[in-house]
Amino acid sequence: MWPLDIKNMFGIGKKTQPRLREVGIMTIGDIANYNNYNQLRQIIGKNALLLYRRANGIDNRVVDTKQNELKSVGNSITLPHDTLDEIILLDTLKQLARQVSMRATKRNLISNSISITIKYTRFESVNRQTTINSYINDYEYILSTAKMLFDAHYDGRPVRLLGISLNNTINKKNYKEQLNIFNSTNDIEKDEDIQTIIENINNKFEKTIVTKASDISKKNIQKKYLNQIFQWLFNNLDVANTEYGKKLAIRNITIIELLFSTGIRISELCNIRIKDINFQDRSLKIFGKGSKERVLYLGNDQVIQSLEKYIELNKNIDEENNYLFLNKFNTQLSEQTVRILLKNIEKDLNLSIHITPHMFRHTFATTLLEKEVDIRYIQNILGHSSISTTQIYTHVTYPKQKEILIKKNPMNDYKNSDFQSI
């Protein structure tokens, strides 16, 4: 070992190596030479004796033949200088996600908890984490989740350090997925192919023969919780004291109002482009599953007001090509960011139910049913893509849809905003 370069010795880092070379310590043998000990101690400090003993093969620790599993895998990068350059910050997150993924994959570790660290100054940092639906270690998933956390919690100040971690890691070979007959409502939007099969079976028998277990456990958002949610959103707007905070608050209001007043899917919401909105006709073009297009009438004045104010404050939006809802990097807002928003609302309000984006769609539909709207119209507004479903419902005219979404819009019950003072 003695002829080996000092870079091969555990405990000698990249920053220490040049300092040792300056005083002539080039090899492990030089570290083992007592004549160099004083110089070694001046550079290394209290760990000099430990390195000297190890270089001489002296270590009294018991050999542990078992490899202990890491409880977390993380990396952080201190930037060359404090920056708010979005390209640099995004590139740093990509680099961190790649490093964490490679380390976890090498050790065969997976996790369902991802956290980020944002440090603004030496003494001020923000740590946030979220739990995801599956155990992973792949780069794309780590990056997308980290970006969503960053977008939700970054306050616009110059950043000194960024970090990403996988928490509570387990060995992949020990992972056993727990199946639940009641699927999470987060996955409902992804299950419409299954729903089509069920509808085909039920249509053949002309009555309901098969029902999904998740449909049994499906819940609406009660009116008292909706009132609390809207109050939380507008309170955040009231206390926003920066331009960034105000834009974020209005964006969040617009997101929830659109979900609840139109019943669109979260995927449809995140894919809305500026050119899809016609304020003159008060229409919103939606591209559903299979790129199937439908046009919804924006029948609630408050929703129109929120949209106009949000677009007015976001002057960087390219009206022809850009998405309506953007993150901090001025790129398309992801579904995960919306879920994180709902999770933060749920936590801050200490709600006794778990709120998901799909629950707004479900509540929208059942509210219209309670207002005695024909189920055929509701089916058309929701934009189900199943051929068998569209065949058994009559055609809904745009004027009829317009009448429904003006007079019986669920948002009519929640008049709570006044943007005149902004």
Rosetta blueprint (number, residue, H / E / L):
1 M L
2 W L
3 P L
4 L L
5 D E
6 I H
7 K H
8 N H
9 M L
10 F L
11 G L
12 I L
13 G L
14 K L
15 K L
16 T H
17 Q H
18 P H
19 R H
20 L H
21 R H
22 E H
23 V L
24 G L
25 I L
26 M L
27 T E
28 I H
29 G H
30 D H
31 I H
32 A H
33 N L
34 Y H
35 N H
36 N H
37 Y H
38 N H
39 Q H
40 L H
41 R H
42 Q H
43 I H
44 I H
45 G H
46 K H
47 N H
48 A H
49 L H
50 L H
51 L H
52 Y H
53 R H
54 R H
55 A H
56 N L
57 G L
58 I L
59 D L
60 N L
61 R L
62 V L
63 V L
64 D L
65 T L
66 K L
67 Q L
68 N L
69 E L
70 L L
71 K L
72 S E
73 V E
74 G E
75 N E
76 S E
77 I E
78 T E
79 L E
80 P E
81 H E
82 D E
83 T E
84 L L
85 D L
86 E H
87 I H
88 I H
89 L H
90 L H
91 D H
92 T H
93 L H
94 K H
95 Q H
96 L H
97 A H
98 R H
99 Q H
100 V H
101 S H
102 M H
103 R H
104 A H
105 T H
106 K H
107 R L
108 N L
109 L E
110 I E
111 S E
112 N E
113 S E
114 I E
115 S E
116 I E
117 T E
118 I E
119 K E
120 Y E
121 T E
122 R L
123 F L
124 E E
125 S E
126 V E
127 N E
128 R E
129 Q E
130 T E
131 T E
132 I E
133 N E
134 S E
135 Y E
136 I E
137 N L
138 D L
139 Y H
140 E H
141 Y H
142 I H
143 L H
144 S H
145 T H
146 A H
147 K H
148 M H
149 L H
150 F H
151 D H
152 A H
153 H H
154 Y L
155 D L
156 G L
157 R L
158 P L
159 V E
160 R E
161 L E
162 L E
163 G E
164 I E
165 S E
166 L E
167 N E
168 N L
169 T L
170 I E
171 N E
172 K H
173 K H
174 N H
175 Y L
176 K L
177 E L
178 Q L
179 L L
180 N L
181 I L
182 F L
183 N L
184 S L
185 T H
186 N H
187 D H
188 I H
189 E H
190 K H
191 D H
192 E H
193 D H
194 I H
195 Q H
196 T H
197 I H
198 I H
199 E H
200 N H
201 I H
202 N H
203 N H
204 K H
205 F H
206 E L
207 K L
208 T L
209 I L
210 V L
211 T L
212 K L
213 A H
214 S H
215 D H
216 I H
217 S L
218 K L
219 K L
220 N L
221 I L
222 Q L
223 K H
224 K H
225 Y H
226 L H
227 N H
228 Q H
229 I H
230 F H
231 Q H
232 W H
233 L H
234 F H
235 N H
236 N H
237 L H
238 D H
239 V H
240 A L
241 N L
242 T L
243 E H
244 Y H
245 G H
246 K H
247 K H
248 L H
249 A H
250 I H
251 R H
252 N H
253 I H
254 T H
255 I H
256 I H
257 E H
258 L H
259 L H
260 F H
261 S H
262 T H
263 G L
264 I L
265 R L
266 I H
267 S H
268 E H
269 L H
270 C H
271 N L
272 I L
273 R E
274 I H
275 K H
276 D H
277 I E
278 N E
279 F L
280 Q L
281 D L
282 R L
283 S E
284 L E
285 K E
286 I E
287 F E
288 G L
289 K H
290 G H
291 S H
292 K L
293 E E
294 R E
295 V E
296 L E
297 Y E
298 L L
299 G L
300 N L
301 D H
302 Q H
303 V H
304 I H
305 Q H
306 S H
307 L H
308 E H
309 K H
310 Y H
311 I H
312 E H
313 L H
314 N L
315 K L
316 N L
317 I L
318 D L
319 E L
320 E L
321 N L
322 N L
323 Y E
324 L L
325 F L
326 L E
327 N L
328 K L
329 F L
330 N L
331 T L
332 Q E
333 L L
334 S L
335 E H
336 Q H
337 T H
338 V H
339 R H
340 I H
341 L H
342 L H
343 K H
344 N H
345 I H
346 E H
347 K H
348 D H
349 L H
350 N L
351 L L
352 S L
353 I L
354 H L
355 I L
356 T L
357 P H
358 H H
359 M H
360 F H
361 R H
362 H H
363 T H
364 F H
365 A H
366 T H
367 T H
368 L H
369 L H
370 E H
371 K L
372 E L
373 V L
374 D L
375 I H
376 R H
377 Y H
378 I H
379 Q H
380 N H
381 I H
382 L H
383 G L
384 H L
385 S L
386 S L
387 I H
388 S H
389 T H
390 T H
391 Q H
392 I L
393 Y L
394 T L
395 H L
396 V L
397 T L
398 Y H
399 P H
400 K H
401 Q H
402 K H
403 E H
404 I H
405 L H
406 I H
407 K H
408 K L
409 N L
410 P H
411 M H
412 N H
413 D H
414 Y L
415 K L
416 N L
417 S L
418 D L
419 F H
420 Q H
421 S H
422 I L
